[in-house]
């Protein structure tokens, strides 16, 4: 589990499925208390980019903390997409069709 806390201004995420600290979002997803397929990672990233544009000075520690958490969220989400149930259609051959639940 990643235990990175973003400083100095404790960045907060605000999405339809979650509002609160970014590090808590990761913890909830890792503990399967929040479904990552319902979360739009692009929205989280866009909000963070808006956040850092407002900062008077960019701290490497804050940006690197976000990148670590964002990378883990992407890893979890991509794993959940690949592991989603497959729907097979049999037309004399095996054809595998995946049902994708992706929020952009």
C-alpha positions in Angstrom: 0.0 0.0 0.0 1.3 3.5 -0.9 1.2 5.9 2.0 2.2 9.1 0.3 0.5 12.2 1.7 0.6 15.2 -0.7 1.9 18.4 0.9 1.8 21.3 1.5 -1.8 22.0 0.9 -3.4 18.5 1.3 -4.9 18.3 -2.1 -8.6 17.3 -2.2 -10.4 15.4 -4.9 -14.0 16.3 -5.8 -15.8 13.8 -8.1 -19.4 12.4 -8.3 -18.3 9.2 -6.5 -15.7 10.6 -4.0 -14.7 13.8 -2.3 -11.7 14.1 0.0 -8.0 13.6 0.2 -6.2 11.9 -2.7 -4.3 9.5 -0.5 -7.6 8.4 1.2 -9.1 7.8 -2.2 -6.2 5.4 -3.0 -6.6 3.6 0.3 -10.4 3.1 -0.2 -9.8 1.7 -3.7 -7.0 -0.6 -2.5 -9.3 -1.9 0.3 -12.1 -2.4 -2.3 -14.4 0.0 -0.4 -14.7 2.2 -3.6 -15.1 0.8 -7.1 -12.4 2.3 -9.3 -14.4 1.6 -12.5 -16.8 4.3 -11.3 -14.0 6.9 -11.0 -12.9 9.1 -13.9 -9.1 9.3 -13.5 -9.0 12.0 -16.2 -11.2 14.2 -14.0 -8.9 13.6 -11.0 -5.9 14.5 -13.1 -7.6 17.6 -14.6 -8.4 18.9 -11.1 -4.9 18.3 -9.9 -3.5 20.2 -12.9 -5.8 23.2 -12.1 -4.7 22.9 -8.5 -0.9 23.1 -9.3 -1.5 26.0 -11.7 -2.8 28.1 -8.8 0.2 27.4 -6.6 2.7 30.2 -6.3 5.6 27.7 -6.2 5.6 24.1 -7.4 7.0 21.7 -4.9 8.7 18.6 -6.3 7.6 16.6 -3.3 3.9 17.5 -3.9 4.1 16.7 -7.7 6.0 13.4 -7.1 3.4 12.4 -4.4 0.6 12.9 -6.9 2.5 11.0 -9.6 3.0 8.0 -7.3 -0.7 7.9 -6.3 -1.8 8.5 -9.9 0.4 5.7 -11.2 -1.0 3.3 -8.6 -4.6 4.3 -9.5 -3.9 3.7 -13.2 -2.4 0.4 -12.4 -5.4 -0.7 -10.4 -7.9 0.6 -13.0 -6.2 -1.1 -15.9 -6.1 -4.3 -14.0 -9.8 -4.1 -13.2 -10.5 -3.5 -16.9 -8.4 -6.4 -18.1 -9.9 -8.6 -15.4 -13.5 -7.7 -16.3 -15.8 -10.6 -17.2 -15.6 -11.6 -20.8 -18.7 -12.3 -22.9 -18.1 -15.2 -25.4 -20.0 -15.5 -28.7 -19.8 -18.9 -30.4 -20.1 -18.8 -34.2 -18.3 -22.0 -34.9 -15.1 -20.4 -33.7 -14.3 -19.0 -30.3 -14.7 -15.3 -30.3 -13.9 -13.4 -27.2 -15.6 -10.0 -26.7 -14.7 -8.0 -23.6 -17.2 -5.7 -22.0 -15.4 -2.5 -21.1 -16.4 -0.2 -18.2 -14.1 2.8 -18.7 -14.7 6.3 -17.4 -12.6 9.0 -19.1 
